Amino acid sequence: MTQPFAYHLKATDGAARLGEVVTPRGIIRTPAFMPVGTAATVKGMYPEQVRELGADIVLGNTYHLMLRPSAERIAELGGLHKFMRWPYPILTDSGGFQVMSLAALRKLNEKGVTFRSHIDGAYHEMSPERSVEIQGLLGSDIQMQLDECVRLPAAPEEVARALRLSLRWAERSKKAFEAQPPGRALFGIVQGGDVPDLREESARGLVDIGFPGYSIGGLAVGEPQAVMLGMIEVVNAILPQDKPRYLMGVGTPDDIIEAVGRGVDMFDCVMPTRAGRHALAFTRFGKINLKNARHANDPRPLDEESDCPAARDYSRAYLHHLIRCDEMLGSMLLTWVNLAYYQTLMAGIRAAIAEGRFEAHKAEVKEGWARGDIPAR
């Protein structure tokens, strides 16, 4: 019998939550950070490395995979898990954010979105039903409803129109999802921009429809952190305590630790992998830019106490050299460093919640960032 999808809340510390999401392909320890594998790969990393760092789940992108190599081809080849050699849980987004970001190339109506591929210019249609169908072909364990994410700042009338369309699409997505095999889950997505009343309307509407989990979308798109955190507080006061909460596209380590303190369970972001490709390392000392000339003669590793070989065993001088020479190994090593730090951050957060010392732990982590990296003498 297939293991049902479930969420278990194991402990709380203030609003911070320690739990686990149960799927047929394994347990996701929460709070969790999901590395982003846009095109069926976490850029610069072997799947085994990603797993060894502590990731229980990765994210795939519906928009990119439907265009290349196509969801149908992946299904013929045994599904996304087999295709990318990741037998553990996978979450897929709906493709909506990528479609909406191509504003000059798309047309939206009640039915869905018609858009042109950024690859070859071919026309495609994305409806709530088609999005769920694609995610079903991919075989992902956690799937997203199709929604409309508006750019901020936006007029409240435009935000309200988009969230109400997204609620109607949520109902259609849920109905389409009923045909999928047991053990998978579809999450609703809360929209509403930076307007508290609209966030409340969206959250209550989704709870009325009923989902096994809820995502908070449309944040970390340029608004101040205080606004983002305020919207999280509004939404999480409404969402059920016994269902997982996923903050989409977030974010920096500071965004993550602050959002955990407001009741968020799951995160994803391209930041650690993208930063690694641009010479930026995330560490317990804060961010370190390996392009900086001061690293050229520095024999120290990024962090001699790290469990990650890339952070512990390679000198800053060598990493600086690789970056200056545009060697791909530099990007690979720094991506490894960053994903390791994010997973270490999440493990520390989980342990702190279990021990009832989340606020003290948060202060210690932030103190390390504020103290910063000490230059070599």
URZI-V456404 format. One record per residue. N is the residue number from 1. D_FIRST is the distance of its C-alpha to the first C-alpha in whole Angstrom. Layout:
n->(N | N)
d_first->(D_FIRST | D_FIRST)
This chain:
n->(1 | 2 | 3 | 4 | 5 | 6 | 7 | 8 | 9 | 10 | 11 | 12 | 13 | 14 | 15 | 16 | 17 | 18 | 19 | 20 | 21 | 22 | 23 | 24 | 25 | 26 | 27 | 28 | 29 | 30 | 31 | 32 | 33 | 34 | 35 | 36 | 37 | 38 | 39 | 40 | 41 | 42 | 43 | 44 | 45 | 46 | 47 | 48 | 49 | 50 | 51 | 52 | 53 | 54 | 55 | 56 | 57 | 58 | 59 | 60 | 61 | 62 | 63 | 64 | 65 | 66 | 67 | 68 | 69 | 70 | 71 | 72 | 73 | 74 | 75 | 76 | 77 | 78 | 79 | 80 | 81 | 82 | 83 | 84 | 85 | 86 | 87 | 88 | 89 | 90 | 91 | 92 | 93 | 94 | 95 | 96 | 97 | 98 | 99 | 100 | 101 | 102 | 103 | 104 | 105 | 106 | 107 | 108 | 109 | 110 | 111 | 112 | 113 | 114 | 115 | 116 | 117 | 118 | 119 | 120 | 121 | 122 | 123 | 124 | 125 | 126 | 127 | 128 | 129 | 130 | 131 | 132 | 133 | 134 | 135 | 136 | 137 | 138 | 139 | 140 | 141 | 142 | 143 | 144 | 145 | 146 | 147 | 148 | 149 | 150 | 151 | 152 | 153 | 154 | 155 | 156 | 157 | 158 | 159 | 160 | 161 | 162 | 163 | 164 | 165 | 166 | 167 | 168 | 169 | 170 | 171 | 172 | 173 | 174 | 175 | 176 | 177 | 178 | 179 | 180 | 181 | 182 | 183 | 184 | 185 | 186 | 187 | 188 | 189 | 190 | 191 | 192 | 193 | 194 | 195 | 196 | 197 | 198 | 199 | 200 | 201 | 202 | 203 | 204 | 205 | 206 | 207 | 208 | 209 | 210 | 211 | 212 | 213 | 214 | 215 | 216 | 217 | 218 | 219 | 220 | 221 | 222 | 223 | 224 | 225 | 226 | 227 | 228 | 229 | 230 | 231 | 232 | 233 | 234 | 235 | 236 | 237 | 238 | 239 | 240 | 241 | 242 | 243 | 244 | 245 | 246 | 247 | 248 | 249 | 250 | 251 | 252 | 253 | 254 | 255 | 256 | 257 | 258 | 259 | 260 | 261 | 262 | 263 | 264 | 265 | 266 | 267 | 268 | 269 | 270 | 271 | 272 | 273 | 274 | 275 | 276 | 277 | 278 | 279 | 280 | 281 | 282 | 283 | 284 | 285 | 286 | 287 | 288 | 289 | 290 | 291 | 292 | 293 | 294 | 295 | 296 | 297 | 298 | 299 | 300 | 301 | 302 | 303 | 304 | 305 | 306 | 307 | 308 | 309 | 310 | 311 | 312 | 313 | 314 | 315 | 316 | 317 | 318 | 319 | 320 | 321 | 322 | 323 | 324 | 325 | 326 | 327 | 328 | 329 | 330 | 331 | 332 | 333 | 334 | 335 | 336 | 337 | 338 | 339 | 340 | 341 | 342 | 343 | 344 | 345 | 346 | 347 | 348 | 349 | 350 | 351 | 352 | 353 | 354 | 355 | 356 | 357 | 358 | 359 | 360 | 361 | 362 | 363 | 364 | 365 | 366 | 367 | 368 | 369 | 370 | 371 | 372 | 373 | 374 | 375 | 376 | 377)
d_first->(0 | 4 | 6 | 9 | 12 | 15 | 18 | 20 | 24 | 25 | 29 | 31 | 35 | 37 | 35 | 33 | 29 | 27 | 24 | 20 | 18 | 14 | 13 | 10 | 13 | 15 | 17 | 20 | 23 | 25 | 28 | 27 | 29 | 27 | 29 | 30 | 29 | 31 | 31 | 28 | 30 | 31 | 35 | 37 | 34 | 32 | 28 | 28 | 31 | 29 | 26 | 29 | 30 | 27 | 26 | 22 | 22 | 25 | 26 | 26 | 29 | 28 | 32 | 33 | 30 | 30 | 34 | 34 | 32 | 30 | 27 | 27 | 28 | 25 | 22 | 24 | 24 | 21 | 20 | 22 | 20 | 21 | 24 | 25 | 24 | 22 | 18 | 18 | 18 | 20 | 22 | 24 | 27 | 28 | 31 | 33 | 35 | 36 | 37 | 39 | 41 | 42 | 45 | 47 | 45 | 43 | 43 | 41 | 41 | 39 | 37 | 36 | 38 | 39 | 40 | 42 | 40 | 42 | 42 | 43 | 44 | 42 | 41 | 37 | 36 | 33 | 32 | 29 | 27 | 28 | 27 | 24 | 24 | 25 | 22 | 20 | 21 | 21 | 18 | 18 | 16 | 19 | 21 | 25 | 26 | 30 | 33 | 36 | 37 | 41 | 44 | 45 | 48 | 48 | 49 | 47 | 48 | 46 | 43 | 43 | 42 | 40 | 38 | 38 | 37 | 34 | 33 | 33 | 31 | 28 | 28 | 28 | 26 | 23 | 23 | 23 | 20 | 18 | 18 | 15 | 12 | 10 | 10 | 13 | 16 | 20 | 23 | 26 | 29 | 32 | 36 | 39 | 41 | 43 | 44 | 43 | 43 | 41 | 38 | 38 | 38 | 35 | 33 | 33 | 33 | 29 | 28 | 29 | 27 | 24 | 22 | 19 | 22 | 26 | 28 | 32 | 33 | 37 | 38 | 40 | 42 | 45 | 45 | 47 | 44 | 45 | 45 | 41 | 40 | 42 | 40 | 37 | 38 | 38 | 35 | 33 | 35 | 33 | 30 | 27 | 27 | 23 | 23 | 23 | 27 | 27 | 31 | 31 | 34 | 35 | 37 | 39 | 39 | 41 | 39 | 36 | 37 | 39 | 36 | 34 | 36 | 36 | 32 | 31 | 27 | 27 | 30 | 30 | 34 | 36 | 38 | 38 | 37 | 40 | 42 | 42 | 43 | 46 | 47 | 46 | 44 | 42 | 43 | 44 | 47 | 46 | 47 | 49 | 50 | 51 | 53 | 56 | 59 | 59 | 56 | 58 | 59 | 57 | 55 | 53 | 49 | 47 | 46 | 47 | 44 | 41 | 38 | 38 | 40 | 42 | 43 | 44 | 46 | 47 | 51 | 51 | 54 | 52 | 49 | 52 | 54 | 51 | 51 | 54 | 54 | 51 | 49 | 45 | 44 | 46 | 43 | 40 | 42 | 42 | 39 | 37 | 39 | 38 | 35 | 35 | 37 | 35 | 32 | 34 | 35 | 32 | 31 | 35 | 34 | 30 | 32 | 35 | 33 | 32 | 35 | 37 | 39 | 38 | 41 | 43 | 41 | 41 | 45 | 45 | 43 | 45 | 48 | 47 | 47 | 51 | 52 | 51 | 52 | 55 | 57 | 58 | 62)
